[in-house]
Amino acid sequence: MKINLHSFVQETGKHKENVYGILSLLLCGGALLPFILLSQYNVPGASDDLFHAFFMNNRNYFSGIWHWYVDGYNGRFANAFFMQIPGRIFMYPLFGKIFPLVIFTGLYFSLRFLINSIFTEKSFGIKIVPTILLTYIVLFIPSVEQFYWYSGATVYTIPAVLYIFLIGMLFRHFDTSLTIGKTILIGILEFFIIGSNENWMAVTFLTILLFTINRLKENNLNKQQWSIILITCVFVLLMLLAPGSSGRLGAESSGDNNGDILASFVTTFFNTKHYILNWYSISFVFLALSISLLTVNRPQKVFKNLSNGFLIASFFVFLMIGIFIMKFSLGHFVEIRERGLISIFIVDFFLLILIFSRFFSIVKIPDVSAHTRYVVLLIGLLFCFAESANFKKASLDLLTGTAKQDAEENLWIQDYLMKSQEEEIYMPQFQHKSKTLYFLSLPLDETSWEHWIATTYFHKKKILVDNSLKMDEFRKLHSKKD
C-alpha cells in the first residue's frame, strides 16, 4: 500500500495546528471563567441603579425618554432608552445574574461578526481570533465592573458591543453594497452608540471619517454613503446641543476646572504615554504578534487606501481625543473615570493589530510555521494571566469568598432598608469590598449624592454609616426582630 508522504505531512500539520488552537481556547476559557462565575454574585443597587429606579418612574416609557432629553438631565439620549425600561427590571436580583452573561456573549458574537466581515477565508486560526480578542479585552479593559453594573454598561459596554457590530457592517458594505435597509441599520447602531457617551460620540464620528477618507481616495461617495455621513452628523449635533450636555458640564464638575482647554491639552499630552504603556504591555505585544501571524496574508480589505503612517497617526488622535474629552468635561482625571476610556481602548486595540499585520506583510514573516505562530500565541496568553490586574482581582473575589459575602450583605441590606419602619437608620459599613463587582454604596455624609439616592429610593429621612456597628452583630440583631 502506497503512502502519500506529502498528504501525510499536511494532515499531521493540520492536526498539530488544531491541538495548539484548542489549547489556546482552553487557556482563554480559564482566563474568562472567573468573570463568568462572578455573575452569580452580581447584585443590582449601585447608586446610579437606585437613582434610575425612581427617576421619572411616574411617566410612561417614551414620555420619560423625551423629558430625559428636553429637561436637561443629560445629553445621552440613547442611555434613556435603557434606563427608562418599564418596571425597572434591572433592579431584580435575577437580572443582575443574567445581564453580565448577555454582555459577554454579545461581545463575543460582535467580535466574531467583525472578523468574518474582514476575512473571507475561514481557517481554524481565523475562527479562534474572536475568543482571543474577547479574552484580552476582558483581562485588560480599564474597568471590568462595567460588565456587571447595568447603569455603567448602558453608557460604556453596550455601546462597545454595538460599535464592533457597526465597524463590521461598515467593512462589509460601506464601499460596495450599501442598500437602503443596511443604511437604516447602520443609522440605528449609530443612534445607540453616539447617544450613549461623549467619547463614543467622538469615536464613532472619527470612525466614519476614516471610512470616508478611505473611500474618497478611490472613488466618489454615493447617496447611501452621504446618508451615513449626514446621519452621523445629526446624532453628534443632537448630543452636543442637548440641554443636558451643558447642564452636566456645569453640575457634575463644578469646582474642578472643567472647560479649561489649555489644562485639558496639557493633561492629554502627559497621560497619552501612560495609557499606551498600561494598556499595551508585553502580553499585548505577543497577542498582537500572534493574531497578526494567524491572519496575515488572508484575503481582507481593511482601510486599503490609508497609509501605515495615517493609521499610526489615527491611533494617537483617538487616544488623545478620548483623554481630552474626559479632562475637559469633568475637570479632573481620577481612576474611577477611566471606565469612560473603554471606547478608546477598543478602537486603538484594533488599530494596533492592523498596524502589526501590515508590518508583517511588508517584512514577509507569514512564512513562519503554524507551530511557531501558536507558540507565540500561547506565550501571549500566559503573559495575560501574569499581567492582568482584572484577572487577579476577579480570582481573589471568588477564592476568598469576598464576592459571595458582599452579595449576601447587599441583598440583606436592601431588603432590610426596604422593609424597615424606621425613618432614620444608622448602618454598619460592609465587612468586605469586592474589587470587581460594583455594589450599593452606604452613605457616609448627609450631604452626599449617595445619601440623597438611598433615602429617596428606600423612602427614609436618613441613612448613614455608623462605624461603631459591626455587620454580623447588626444582622443578627435585626434578623431576630424580623
N, C-alpha and C positions, 0 to 999 in steps of 0.2 A: 504494500500500500504506500503510495506516494504522499509525502507531506510537503505542503506548500510552505516553505520556511518564511517567505515574506508575509503571507497571510497570518501565520502563527505569531510572528513578532508584532504585527499590527494589533492583533486581538489581545496579546499579552499587555501591550502598551495601554490599550483602552481599559483593560481590567485594572491595571495599576492606577490609571488616572481616576477611575471610579472609586477605588479604595481610598485614595488620598482625598477625593472630593467628599466622600461620606464621612471620613474622619474630620474634615473641616466643618461639615454640617453638625457633627456631634459636638465639637468644641463650641460652635455658635449656640447650639441648644443649651449647653452647660452655662454659657455666659448669660443667656436670656432667662434661664429658669428662675433665678431669684426674683427677678422683676415680675414674672408671671405669678409666682407663688404669693407675692406681696399683695396681689389684687384682693385676696380673700380677707385682708385686714384693712382694706380701704373704707373709711367711714366718712360720708359727706358731712360738711359742717364747718369748713374753714370760713373765716369771717365773710369773704365775698359770697360764698354759697348762701349763708344766712341772710345776707343783705338782699340778694336777688330772689330769695324765697318769699320776701314780703314786698319788695319794690314793685309798685304798680300792679299788685295782685288783685286790685279792685276793678281792673279793666279787662276786657277780653283780649285775646292774643294779638290781633292786628292793631287794636287801639293802643295797647301797651307798646308795641314796636314803634308806632307813629309818634307817640308822646315822648318815648325814649329819645328820639332824634330831635324833634322840634322844641322840646322843653329844655334841651341843653344838658342832659345828663352826661353824655359824651358823644363823640362823633362816630363811634364804632357801630354803625348801623347793622352790620351783619351779626355782631355779637348779640344784639337784641333778639334776633330770631331764635337763638339757642336759650337765652336766659328767660324769655317770656313764655316758655313752654307751659301750657295749661296744666294745672295740678302740681307744678314744680316737682316732677318726678325725680329730678336729680338729687333731691333730698332723701330719697328712700334708700335704706341700707343695701338692699339687693342691687340697686342701680350702681352704687359705689363699687360693688364687687365685679359687675359685668362690664362697666364702662371702660376700664383700662384694657381689658382683653379686646374690646372692639377697636380701641385706638391702635394697639399693637398689630392686630390683624389688618386694619385699614392701611397702616403704614407699610406693611409687607406687600400687600397687593398693589399699592400705588407704586412702590419701587419695582415690582415685577412688571407692571404696565409700562413704566418708563424704560426699563431695559429692553422689553420686547418692542418698544417703539423705535429704539435706536439700532438694534442688531437684527439683521434678517436671518442670520444663522443661529440655530438653537442647539448648540453643542452643550455637553454636560457642564463645561466650565462657565458658559453663559448662564445656564439655569441656576447655578448656585450663587451668582453675584447678588441678587436681591437679598438673600439671607445674610450675606457678608456685610452688605451696606446697612441693613437693619441693625445688626449686632453693633457695628461701630457707632451708629447714631445714638443708640440707647446707652452704650457704655460711656460716651463722651459728650453727650448733649449738655449744654450749660446747666440745666436744672431738670433733673429727671422727675421731680414732683408733678410736673405738668402733664404727665401721663395718667395721673391719678386724680388730680384736683380739677373738678369739672369746670369751674369758672375760669381757671387758667388755661385749660385745654381749649376752650372755645376761642380764646384770644391767640394762643400760640401753637398748639399741637394739631388741632383740627385743620386750621389753615395750612399747616405743613403737609398734611396728607393730601389736601386738595391741590396745593401748589405742585406737588410731584405729579399728580394726575394731569394738571394743566400743562406742564412742560412736556409731558408725554404726548398729549394731544397736539401741541404745537410742533413737536418734532415729526409727528405723523402727517399733519395736514396743513401746516401754515404755508409751505411752499408749493404744494401740489393740489390737494383735494379738499379745499375749504368749501363745503356746501353751506346752505343757509342753516340747516339743522346743527351742523358742527360749530358754526359761528355762534349760534344761540347757546349751545352747551358751554363753549369757552367763556361766553359772557356771564353765564350763571356761576361758573367756577370763580371768575374774577370778582364777581359781586361778593361772594363769601370770603374771599381771600383779602381783597383790598379793604373791605369794610370791617375787618376784624382787628386790625392793629396798624399803627403808623409805620412800623418797619416792614410789615408785609405789604403795605401800600407801596412803599418805595421799591422794594424788591420786585414786585410784580410789574411796576412801571418800567424799571430798568431791564427786566427780562424781555418784555415786549419790544423795548428799544433795541436790544441785541438781535432779536429775530428780524426786526425791520431793517436794521443796517445790513445784516447778512443777506436779506432778500434784495435790497436795493443795489448791492454790489454785482448782482447777476441780472436783475430784471426789474421792471416797474411793479408797483403794487396794484393788485386788482381790487374790486369792490369789497370783497369779503375781508381782505387784509386791512383796508381802510376802515371797515366797520369795527374790527377788533381794536384798532388804534383809537377810534372815536369812543368806543365803549369804555376802554381803559381810562381815557382822559375824563370822561363823565364821572366814573366812580371815584377817581382821585379827587376831582373837584367836590363831589358830594362829601368826601371825608374831610377835606381841608376847610370847606366853607360851612361845615356843620356847626350849629350853635354851641354844641358841647365841646368842640375841639378847642376853641379859645377859652371856654369856661374851665375845662380840665387843665389847660396850661397854667391858669392862674390859681385854681383852687387846690390842686394836689401838690403844687410845687412852690407855694408861696414861701418866701424867705430863703430859698435855696439857689437864688441867682439864675433861675430859668430864663430862657430867652436871650442869654448873653452869647452872641455869635462868636466873639473873639475867644472867650473862655472855652466854648464848645469845640472850636478848631484846635486849640492847644491840647485839650483833653483827648481829642480824637488822635492827634499825632502821637502822643505818648502811650496811648493804650493799644494802638494797632500792633506794635511789635509784641506786646504782652499776650494778646489773644492768639496771634499766629503761633507763638511758642507753646501756649497752653493747649490749644485745640489740635494742632498738627505736629505731634511729637513723634517719637521713634515708632510707635505702633502704627500711626497713620502712614508713615513713610513706607513701612513694609506692606500694609494693606493696599495702599495706592499702587505700589510696585506690582503686587500680585494681581490685583484687579486689572491693571493695565496689561500685564503679561497674558492674562486669561482672555482679554478682549481685543488686544492689538491685532491689526490687520483683518479684523472682521468687517464685513460689509456694513457701513454705517454712514450717517450724514449728520454730523454734529457741527454746526457753525463752520461749514467747509470754506466759506468765503471770508472768514475772520482770521487774521494772522495770530500767531502764537503771542506776539507782543501785545496785541489788542486784548487777548484773553487774560494775560497776566495783569495788564492794567485794570481790566474789569474786576479781577479778584480783589485788588486793593480798593477800588472805588466802592464796591459793595460793602466791604468791611468798614471803611471809613465813614460812609454814609450812615450805616447802622449805628455806629458809636456816636456820631454827631447827633442823630435824632434823639437818642436816649439822653444825652447830656443837655441838649438844647431844650427839650420838652420838660425834663424833670429838674434840671439844675444841679443834679448830683449823679454819681455813678457808683452806687453801692452794690455789693454782691447779689443781693436779692433781686435786683433789676436785670441781672444777666440773663434771666429767663426770656427777656424780650429779644435777645440776640439769636434765638433758635433759627430765625429766618436767614440770618447772615451765615450762621454755622452751616446750614444745609446747602445753600446755593454756592458758597465758596468751597465746600467739600466736593461738590460735583465738578466745579471748575478746575480744582487742583487735579482731580483724577483725569479729566480731559487733557490737561496740560501734560501730565505724566505720559498718558497714552500717545500723544502726538510726539513727544520726545523719543519714545521707544521706536516709533515708526521711522523717525529720521535716522536714528543710530542703528537700525536694523537688528534689534535684540529679539524679535519674535521667533527666531530660530532656536531659542533655548528649549530644552526638553520639557515635556509635561511634568516630569519628576521634579525638575528644578523650580518650575512655576509653583507647584503645590507646596514644596518645602518652604519657599518664601512666604506663601500664604499662611502656613501653619506657624511659622516663626512670628508673623504679624499678629495672629490670633493669641498666641501665648503672651506677647508683649501687651496686648489689650487687657488680659487678665491682670497682669502685673501693674499696669499703669492706671487703670480705670478707678477713679475715686467713687464713681457711681456704683460699680460692681462691689467694691469693698463695703460701702455703706449699706447696700441692699442685703448683702450676705450677712453682715453683722446684725441688721434689724431682724432677720429671720433666726439666725443661730442663737442670739442672746434672748430671744423672746420679746424684744422691745416692741416690735410691730404688733404682736398679739396683745401685749399688755396695754399699749396705747389705744388699740381698737376697743378693747373691753372697757377701759376707763371712759373713752369718749362716748360710747353707746350708753353707758350708765349715767354719765353726767348729763347728756342731752335729755335722757328720759326723766331724770330727777328734776332738772330745771323746768321741763315742760309740765310735770305733774305737781310740783311743789306749790302749796298755797301761800307760802311766804312771799312778800313783796321785796324784801331786802335780803340778799343771800351772800354769805361770805364762804368762799370755797378754797380748798387746798389746791396747790399747783400740781400739775402732773408729776408722777414719780419718774417717768421715763419720757424721753423725747426721741421720736423716730428721726433718722437722718434722711429718710426717703419720702415718707408719706406726709401729707400736709393736713393737719387736724385743726379742730376748733381751738382758738386762742382765748384763754381765760383772761379777762381784763385786769390790769394792774392799776389803772388810773380811771377815775370817773370821767375825766375829760377826753379819754381816748376814743378812737374810732371803734375799737373792739367792744368797748362798754356800750356805746350807743347801739351798735348792731345787736349785741346779745340781749340787752334789756328790751329792745323793740321786738325782736323775734320771739323771745320767751315771755313777753308781757310782764316784766318786772320793773321795779323802780331802781333797783341797784343790784349789780352782780360784780363782786370784786374778789380778788385773791387774798387770802389770809395765810401768810407763810408759817404761822404758828400751828396750823392744822396739818394733819397727816392724812393722805388719801385713804389708806387702808382703814384707819380708825373712823374716818368720816363716812366711808361707805358702809361699814358695819353698823354704825350708829343709826344712819338713816334707812338702812335696809330693814332694821328691826322695827323702826317706826312705821314703815310701809306694811 
